[in-house]
Amino acid sequence: MNETLKKTMEIIFSSERSMPAHFSSNGERTQSFCVDFEPLSAEDDYEMASDVWHAYTELPRGPAMTDLESYLILRCGEDIMLGAYVITKLGGEKLIDEMKGYVIDDTIESFSDKVDRAQDILSTEAAGKYFEYCSKTGFELASRC
């Protein structure tokens, strides 16, 4: 695995948030991904946590989708947005799609004992569009001066 990608994955998976970033705080940060990454300003942390949550609330959900299945999409989207931000700040923006694949695979593996349909849920068209939005938004925010 590329060193930039490896560092990005370590930062993503170091998050100690127990709830969605929109509802997590870290010191003076009222909405936070709870990671230690110097280039992530409090403003960017807040903006991403808010943005990923509000985009998630707009996702269509099938009537058979459980709360936990829905949460998988949110968690994955948060990690993808954070990852796109981090990897862009580290100069590896060309690795965003590869990072996204690792995040999705990790989410499936992490929840396979709790959610039988994890792979199916994360492979829906709506989830794919959400993940694309999350990666694009993380990249764009990190690219701002």
C-alpha positions in Angstrom: 0.0 0.0 0.0 1.2 3.5 -0.9 2.6 5.4 2.2 0.3 8.3 1.7 -2.7 6.0 1.5 -1.5 4.0 4.5 -1.1 7.2 6.6 -4.6 8.4 5.5 -6.2 5.1 6.6 -4.4 5.2 9.9 -5.8 8.7 10.5 -9.3 7.7 9.5 -9.3 4.6 11.7 -7.8 6.5 14.7 -11.1 8.4 15.1 -12.6 7.8 18.6 -16.0 9.3 17.8 -18.7 7.1 19.2 -21.5 8.9 17.4 -21.8 10.6 14.0 -19.3 13.5 13.7 -22.2 15.9 13.7 -23.0 15.0 17.3 -19.4 14.4 18.5 -17.3 17.0 20.2 -13.5 17.2 20.8 -12.3 19.9 23.2 -13.6 23.2 21.9 -14.8 21.6 18.6 -18.6 21.2 18.8 -18.8 18.9 15.7 -15.8 16.8 15.1 -14.3 13.6 13.5 -12.1 13.3 16.6 -8.8 12.8 14.8 -5.4 14.2 15.4 -4.4 15.7 12.1 -2.7 19.2 12.3 -4.0 20.5 8.9 -7.6 19.9 9.9 -8.8 23.2 11.2 -11.7 23.5 13.6 -13.7 25.2 10.8 -13.1 22.4 8.3 -13.9 19.8 11.0 -17.2 21.5 11.7 -18.1 22.1 8.1 -17.4 18.5 7.1 -19.3 17.0 10.1 -22.3 19.2 9.3 -22.2 18.6 5.6 -21.8 14.9 5.7 -24.8 14.7 8.2 -27.1 16.9 6.2 -26.3 15.1 2.9 -27.1 11.8 4.8 -30.5 13.0 5.9 -31.5 13.5 2.3 -30.7 9.9 1.3 -33.6 7.8 0.2 -34.2 4.8 2.5 -36.1 1.7 1.7 -38.8 0.6 4.2 -36.9 -2.6 4.9 -33.7 -0.8 5.9 -32.9 -0.9 9.6 -31.4 2.0 11.6 -28.1 0.1 11.8 -28.0 -0.5 8.0 -28.7 3.2 7.5 -25.9 4.0 10.0 -23.4 2.0 7.9 -23.9 4.4 5.0 -23.4 7.4 7.3 -20.3 6.0 8.9 -18.8 5.0 5.5 -19.6 8.5 4.1 -18.0 10.2 7.1 -14.8 8.1 6.7 -14.7 8.8 3.0 -15.1 12.5 3.4 -12.5 12.7 6.1 -10.2 10.4 4.0 -10.6 12.5 0.9 -9.7 15.6 2.9 -6.7 14.0 4.6 -5.3 12.4 1.5 -5.6 15.6 -0.5 -3.8 17.6 2.3 -1.0 14.9 2.1 -0.8 15.4 -1.7 -2.3 12.1 -2.7 -5.6 13.2 -4.2 -5.1 10.7 -7.1 -5.6 7.9 -4.5 -9.1 9.0 -3.4 -10.9 6.2 -5.3 -8.6 3.6 -3.9 -9.0 5.0 -0.4 -12.8 4.9 -0.8 -12.6 1.2 -1.7 -10.6 0.5 1.5 -13.1 2.4 3.6 -16.0 0.5 2.1 -14.3 -2.9 2.5 -13.4 -2.1 6.1 -17.0 -1.0 7.0 -18.3 -4.3 5.5 -15.8 -6.3 7.4 -16.3 -4.4 10.7 -20.1 -4.9 10.6 -20.4 -8.3 8.9 -21.3 -9.9 12.2 -24.0 -7.4 12.9 -25.5 -6.6 9.5 -26.0 -9.5 7.1 -26.6 -7.2 4.1 -23.7 -4.8 4.7 -22.3 -5.3 1.2 -25.7 -5.0 -0.4 -26.5 -1.8 1.5 -23.2 -0.1 0.7 -23.5 -1.1 -3.0 -26.8 0.6 -3.6 -27.0 3.4 -6.1 -28.0 5.9 -3.4 -25.0 4.9 -1.3 -22.7 5.2 -4.3 -23.9 8.7 -5.0 -23.5 9.7 -1.4 -20.0 8.3 -1.2 -19.1 10.2 -4.4 -20.5 13.4 -2.9 -18.5 12.8 0.3 -15.2 12.2 -1.5 -15.7 15.2 -3.8 -16.6 17.5 -0.9 -13.7 16.4 1.3 -11.3 16.9 -1.7 -12.8 20.4 -2.5 -12.6 21.6 1.1 -9.0 20.4 1.4 -8.1 22.1 -1.9 -9.2 25.5 -0.7 -6.5 28.0 0.2 
